Amino acid sequence: MRTPPTHFDLLIRGGTVIDGTRAPRFDADVGVLDGRIAAIGDLASATAERTLDATGRIVAPGFIDSHTHDDQAVLSQATMPFKVSQGVT
């Protein structure tokens, strides 16, 4: 078993993780290193360049729901804000 890093670029502390796998939500810290999630769990002894307090908040990856009802509006704005407002990330 690989030992997780103890220093991260970003450490999200105390959030409730919903990972999209249909597993029950759970409270955990999330450590990000080089733009990727490097550890999830109790990271109380870890350090980071930047720390976010996520207590009372949901921590989740960017879920994609590409089924939206933006009709023709998507043709008028290339940035597609209609998709973003309907959950497409």
N, C-alpha and C positions, 0 to 999 in steps of 0.2 A: 504494500500500500504506500502510495506517495504522500509525503508530508506536505501539507499546504504551505504556501509562503507566509511569512510573518509581517511583511511590509508590502503595501499596495499603493497604486496610484490613487485609487478612490476606495473608500470604505463606507458602505451604507449600513448604518447600525440600527438594530432594533425594529426593523420593519416586519410586516407580515408578508411572506412570500407566497405568491400564487404562480406556479410555473407553467400552467397550461396543459399539464399531463393528466388532468382530472384527479390528481392526488389531492388529499386534504391540504388546505393552507397551513402554514406553520411559521412561527416566529424565528427569525434568523438574521445574522449579519451577512452581507454580500461583499466580497473583496474583488475589485477589478484591477487587473494588471495588464498593461500593454493593450488596452481596449477590449479585453475579454474577461468574462467572469472566471476568476481563478479559484475561488473558494466560496462555499456557502455553509453556514453553521455558526457555532459560537466562536467568534473571532475577537473575544474580549481583550486578549493580550496582543493583538495585532496593532500595527501603526500604519499611517497612510499620509500621503502628501495632502490629501483633501478628505474630510470626513463629513458625511451628511447624516443628520439624525432623522430617521424614518419612523420613529415611534408613533404609533397610531395611524400609520399609512400603509398602503399596499405597495409592495415591490414586485414588479412583473416585467418579463421581457416584452418587446414590442409585438403584440399579437396582430395578425393580419386578417382582416375580414374584407375581402375584395368585392363582396356582393353589396353594392350600394344602389341607391336610386337617385342618381344625379342627372339622369337624362341627357339632354343636349348641352347643359351648362359646362360639362367637362370639355367641350370643344372650344369654348370661349376663353378659358384660362388654363394655360399650360402647366401652371403650378398645382392645379387640381385641389384647391382648398376644400372643395366639396367632399372629396374622398377623405381628407384628413379629418374633417368635422364629423364624418360618419364612422370613424374608427380604423381607417386604412393607414398603416404606418409604413 
